[in-house]
Amino acid sequence: MLSQKAKYAMKALIALARADGKLLQSGDISVEHKIPKKFLDLIFFELRGHNMVHSTRGRHGGYALAVPPENITIAAIVRAVDGPLAPLPCASVRFYRRCSDCKDEKTCEVRKVMREVRDAASAILDNMTLAEVSGLSSSGKRTAVKRARQRA
């Protein structure tokens, strides 16, 4: 399940994408999207660490995207704040870790199913950009969803 933190991160980044380079203050984003300001500030701190946003201090400061929205995938946002997309560590590609209770990974039915879940989520989220979700791209998010459904 997507965490509230990831949901807020997506909302905040969509707002920044739509601002088209203009600095937005976290307080304004907080009010407009009903995100607790202290929580949003912590989210922005994490997103800065992943080079998705940059901040400018001062009275006229705020946050802006550090890279174009076409270069930020939804999967990257989720991974930045929530970690792996996979529901189990043994099903993860980027954050793989063997389960302690597993006798044989190659024949584990649970791992196989969770790997399919991870692959399906990745097929959509790794191919959907912040620009598409923000309505800034002509291709639109439906394209990525249709491609993923056709593969399944």
C-alpha positions as CSV (number, residue, x, y, z in Angstrom):
1,M,0.0,0.0,0.0
2,L,1.2,3.5,-0.8
3,S,2.1,5.4,2.4
4,Q,0.5,8.7,3.2
5,K,4.1,10.1,3.0
6,A,4.4,9.0,-0.6
7,K,1.0,10.4,-1.4
8,Y,1.9,13.7,0.0
9,A,5.3,13.7,-1.8
10,M,3.5,13.1,-5.1
11,K,1.0,15.9,-4.4
12,A,3.8,18.3,-3.5
13,L,5.9,17.4,-6.6
14,I,2.9,17.8,-8.8
15,A,2.4,21.3,-7.4
16,L,6.0,22.1,-8.1
17,A,5.8,20.7,-11.6
18,R,2.8,22.8,-12.4
19,A,4.6,25.9,-11.0
20,D,7.0,25.7,-14.0
21,G,10.1,26.7,-12.1
22,K,8.5,29.3,-9.9
23,L,9.4,28.9,-6.2
24,L,6.6,27.7,-4.0
25,Q,6.6,27.9,-0.2
26,S,5.9,24.8,1.8
27,G,3.3,26.6,3.8
28,D,1.3,27.4,0.6
29,I,1.5,23.8,-0.6
30,S,0.6,22.6,2.9
31,V,-2.6,24.7,3.0
32,E,-3.6,24.0,-0.6
33,H,-3.2,20.2,-0.4
34,K,-4.1,19.7,3.3
35,I,-0.6,18.4,4.2
36,P,0.7,19.0,7.7
37,K,3.5,21.6,7.2
38,K,6.1,19.9,9.5
39,F,5.5,16.6,7.7
40,L,5.8,18.3,4.3
41,D,9.1,20.0,5.4
42,L,10.5,16.5,6.3
43,I,9.4,15.1,2.9
44,F,11.0,18.0,1.1
45,F,14.2,17.3,3.1
46,E,14.2,13.7,1.8
47,L,13.4,14.7,-1.7
48,R,16.3,17.2,-1.7
49,G,18.6,14.3,-0.7
50,H,17.4,12.5,-3.8
51,N,18.0,15.6,-6.0
52,M,14.4,16.0,-6.9
53,V,13.9,19.4,-5.4
54,H,16.0,22.3,-4.4
55,S,15.3,25.1,-1.9
56,T,16.1,28.7,-1.6
57,R,16.1,30.4,1.8
58,G,14.7,33.8,2.6
59,R,11.5,35.7,2.6
60,H,11.0,35.1,-1.1
61,G,12.4,31.5,-1.0
62,G,10.7,28.2,-1.4
63,Y,11.0,25.0,-3.3
64,A,11.3,24.1,-7.0
65,L,12.0,21.0,-9.0
66,A,15.7,20.3,-9.3
67,V,15.3,18.5,-12.6
68,P,12.6,18.6,-15.3
69,P,9.4,16.7,-14.4
70,E,10.0,14.5,-17.5
71,N,13.0,13.1,-15.7
72,I,11.2,12.1,-12.5
73,T,9.3,8.9,-12.5
74,I,6.5,8.1,-10.1
75,A,8.5,5.0,-9.1
76,A,11.5,7.2,-8.1
77,I,9.3,9.3,-5.9
78,V,7.8,6.3,-4.2
79,R,11.3,4.7,-3.7
80,A,12.7,8.0,-2.4
81,V,10.2,8.2,0.5
82,D,8.9,4.6,1.0
83,G,11.8,2.4,-0.3
84,P,11.3,-0.6,-2.5
85,L,8.2,-1.2,-4.6
86,A,8.2,-4.9,-3.9
87,P,6.0,-6.1,-1.1
88,L,8.7,-8.5,0.1
89,P,12.4,-8.0,0.3
90,C,13.1,-11.2,-1.7
91,A,10.9,-9.9,-4.6
92,S,12.8,-6.6,-4.9
93,V,15.2,-5.9,-7.8
94,R,17.0,-2.9,-6.3
95,F,16.7,-3.7,-2.6
96,Y,16.9,-7.5,-2.7
97,R,17.3,-9.3,0.6
98,R,16.7,-13.0,1.2
99,C,13.8,-13.9,3.6
100,S,15.0,-15.6,6.8
101,D,12.3,-18.2,6.7
102,C,12.7,-19.3,3.1
103,K,14.1,-22.7,2.5
104,D,14.4,-22.4,-1.3
105,E,13.9,-19.1,-3.1
106,K,13.7,-20.7,-6.6
107,T,10.6,-22.8,-5.7
108,C,9.0,-20.3,-3.3
109,E,5.4,-19.7,-4.5
110,V,5.0,-16.6,-2.3
111,R,8.1,-15.0,-3.8
112,K,6.9,-15.8,-7.4
113,V,3.6,-14.1,-6.8
114,M,5.1,-11.1,-5.1
115,R,7.7,-10.7,-7.8
116,E,4.8,-10.5,-10.3
117,V,3.1,-7.9,-8.2
118,R,6.4,-5.9,-8.1
119,D,6.9,-6.3,-11.8
120,A,3.4,-5.1,-12.6
121,A,3.7,-2.0,-10.3
122,S,7.2,-1.3,-11.7
123,A,5.9,-1.6,-15.3
124,I,3.5,1.3,-14.6
125,L,5.4,3.5,-12.1
126,D,8.8,3.3,-13.8
127,N,7.2,4.4,-17.1
128,M,5.1,7.2,-15.7
129,T,6.7,10.6,-15.2
130,L,5.8,13.5,-13.0
131,A,5.1,15.5,-16.2
132,E,2.5,13.0,-17.3
133,V,0.7,12.9,-14.0
134,S,0.9,16.7,-13.8
135,G,-0.8,17.1,-17.1
136,L,2.3,18.6,-18.6
137,S,2.9,15.9,-21.2
138,S,0.9,15.1,-24.3
139,S,1.5,11.4,-23.9
140,G,-0.6,11.2,-20.6
141,K,-0.5,8.6,-17.9
142,R,-3.0,6.4,-19.7
143,T,-0.4,5.3,-22.1
144,A,1.8,3.7,-19.4
145,V,-1.2,2.1,-17.8
146,K,-2.3,0.6,-21.1
147,R,1.2,-0.7,-21.9
148,A,1.4,-2.4,-18.5
149,R,-2.1,-4.0,-18.9
150,Q,-1.2,-5.3,-22.3
151,R,1.9,-7.0,-20.9
152,A,-0.1,-8.7,-18.1
